[in-house]
Amino acid sequence: METLEKIIQGLNVPLEVMFQFHETEDMDSRTEKAEVLTAIGSLMNSRSLEQNKLIFRVIKDILSTIDVQNEPNK
């Protein structure tokens, strides 16, 4: 986390700007998806194994809920 803080300070940009994902029409969706997954991975790297397991379970629950809601005739 200290390294990230140093990078943000070195770039002299607000924290919220560092994590904004600007949508551009010409951006390839695969590239955008890869960037989002990379950002998630970066956030997870600073967490403990137990926190990663908890977050993984929450993500699985959210995706299961989305899948159920997207099923036809539901």
C-alpha positions as YAML, in Angstrom:
chain: A
units: angstrom
residues:
- id: 1
  name: MET
  ca: [0.00, 0.00, 0.00]
- id: 2
  name: GLU
  ca: [2.91, 2.32, 0.70]
- id: 3
  name: THR
  ca: [4.19, 1.85, -2.84]
- id: 4
  name: LEU
  ca: [0.80, 2.76, -4.30]
- id: 5
  name: GLU
  ca: [0.66, 5.87, -2.13]
- id: 6
  name: LYS
  ca: [4.13, 6.88, -3.33]
- id: 7
  name: ILE
  ca: [3.11, 6.39, -6.97]
- id: 8
  name: ILE
  ca: [-0.04, 8.48, -6.50]
- id: 9
  name: GLN
  ca: [1.93, 11.21, -4.75]
- id: 10
  name: GLY
  ca: [4.64, 11.08, -7.42]
- id: 11
  name: LEU
  ca: [2.07, 11.47, -10.18]
- id: 12
  name: ASN
  ca: [0.40, 14.26, -8.21]
- id: 13
  name: VAL
  ca: [-3.12, 13.01, -8.96]
- id: 14
  name: PRO
  ca: [-6.09, 12.54, -6.62]
- id: 15
  name: LEU
  ca: [-6.71, 8.98, -5.44]
- id: 16
  name: GLU
  ca: [-10.11, 8.78, -7.13]
- id: 17
  name: VAL
  ca: [-8.55, 9.71, -10.49]
- id: 18
  name: MET
  ca: [-6.09, 6.84, -10.19]
- id: 19
  name: PHE
  ca: [-8.91, 4.30, -10.21]
- id: 20
  name: GLN
  ca: [-11.28, 5.85, -12.71]
- id: 21
  name: PHE
  ca: [-11.95, 3.75, -15.75]
- id: 22
  name: HIS
  ca: [-12.79, 6.06, -18.60]
- id: 23
  name: GLU
  ca: [-15.12, 4.52, -21.12]
- id: 24
  name: THR
  ca: [-14.14, 5.18, -24.68]
- id: 25
  name: GLU
  ca: [-16.08, 3.89, -27.63]
- id: 26
  name: ASP
  ca: [-13.01, 2.62, -29.43]
- id: 27
  name: MET
  ca: [-11.70, 0.59, -26.51]
- id: 28
  name: ASP
  ca: [-11.79, -3.11, -27.20]
- id: 29
  name: SER
  ca: [-14.01, -4.91, -24.70]
- id: 30
  name: ARG
  ca: [-11.38, -7.60, -24.13]
- id: 31
  name: THR
  ca: [-8.82, -4.95, -23.24]
- id: 32
  name: GLU
  ca: [-11.26, -3.25, -20.90]
- id: 33
  name: LYS
  ca: [-12.11, -6.56, -19.24]
- id: 34
  name: ALA
  ca: [-8.42, -7.34, -18.80]
- id: 35
  name: GLU
  ca: [-7.85, -3.92, -17.21]
- id: 36
  name: VAL
  ca: [-10.70, -4.45, -14.76]
- id: 37
  name: LEU
  ca: [-9.43, -7.92, -13.84]
- id: 38
  name: THR
  ca: [-5.91, -6.54, -13.38]
- id: 39
  name: ALA
  ca: [-7.26, -3.80, -11.09]
- id: 40
  name: ILE
  ca: [-9.15, -6.40, -9.05]
- id: 41
  name: GLY
  ca: [-6.01, -8.51, -8.80]
- id: 42
  name: SER
  ca: [-4.02, -5.50, -7.62]
- id: 43
  name: LEU
  ca: [-6.56, -4.80, -4.91]
- id: 44
  name: MET
  ca: [-6.52, -8.44, -3.81]
- id: 45
  name: ASN
  ca: [-2.72, -8.65, -3.62]
- id: 46
  name: SER
  ca: [-2.62, -6.36, -0.62]
- id: 47
  name: ARG
  ca: [-5.09, -8.50, 1.33]
- id: 48
  name: SER
  ca: [-4.51, -11.56, 3.49]
- id: 49
  name: LEU
  ca: [-5.37, -15.05, 2.34]
- id: 50
  name: GLU
  ca: [-8.37, -15.13, 4.67]
- id: 51
  name: GLN
  ca: [-9.63, -11.81, 3.26]
- id: 52
  name: ASN
  ca: [-9.16, -13.14, -0.27]
- id: 53
  name: LYS
  ca: [-11.18, -16.23, 0.56]
- id: 54
  name: LEU
  ca: [-13.97, -14.13, 2.05]
- id: 55
  name: ILE
  ca: [-14.05, -11.80, -0.96]
- id: 56
  name: PHE
  ca: [-14.06, -14.80, -3.32]
- id: 57
  name: ARG
  ca: [-17.10, -16.26, -1.53]
- id: 58
  name: VAL
  ca: [-18.90, -12.91, -1.74]
- id: 59
  name: ILE
  ca: [-18.12, -12.65, -5.46]
- id: 60
  name: LYS
  ca: [-19.41, -16.19, -6.05]
- id: 61
  name: ASP
  ca: [-22.63, -15.36, -4.19]
- id: 62
  name: ILE
  ca: [-23.14, -12.18, -6.18]
- id: 63
  name: LEU
  ca: [-22.57, -13.99, -9.49]
- id: 64
  name: SER
  ca: [-24.93, -16.80, -8.49]
- id: 65
  name: THR
  ca: [-27.63, -14.23, -7.70]
- id: 66
  name: ILE
  ca: [-27.07, -12.51, -11.05]
- id: 67
  name: ASP
  ca: [-27.25, -15.86, -12.86]
- id: 68
  name: VAL
  ca: [-30.54, -16.76, -11.17]
- id: 69
  name: GLN
  ca: [-32.01, -13.37, -12.03]
- id: 70
  name: ASN
  ca: [-30.95, -13.76, -15.66]
- id: 71
  name: GLU
  ca: [-32.50, -17.20, -16.09]
- id: 72
  name: PRO
  ca: [-35.53, -17.22, -18.41]
- id: 73
  name: ASN
  ca: [-38.96, -17.60, -16.78]
- id: 74
  name: LYS
  ca: [-37.79, -16.28, -13.44]
...
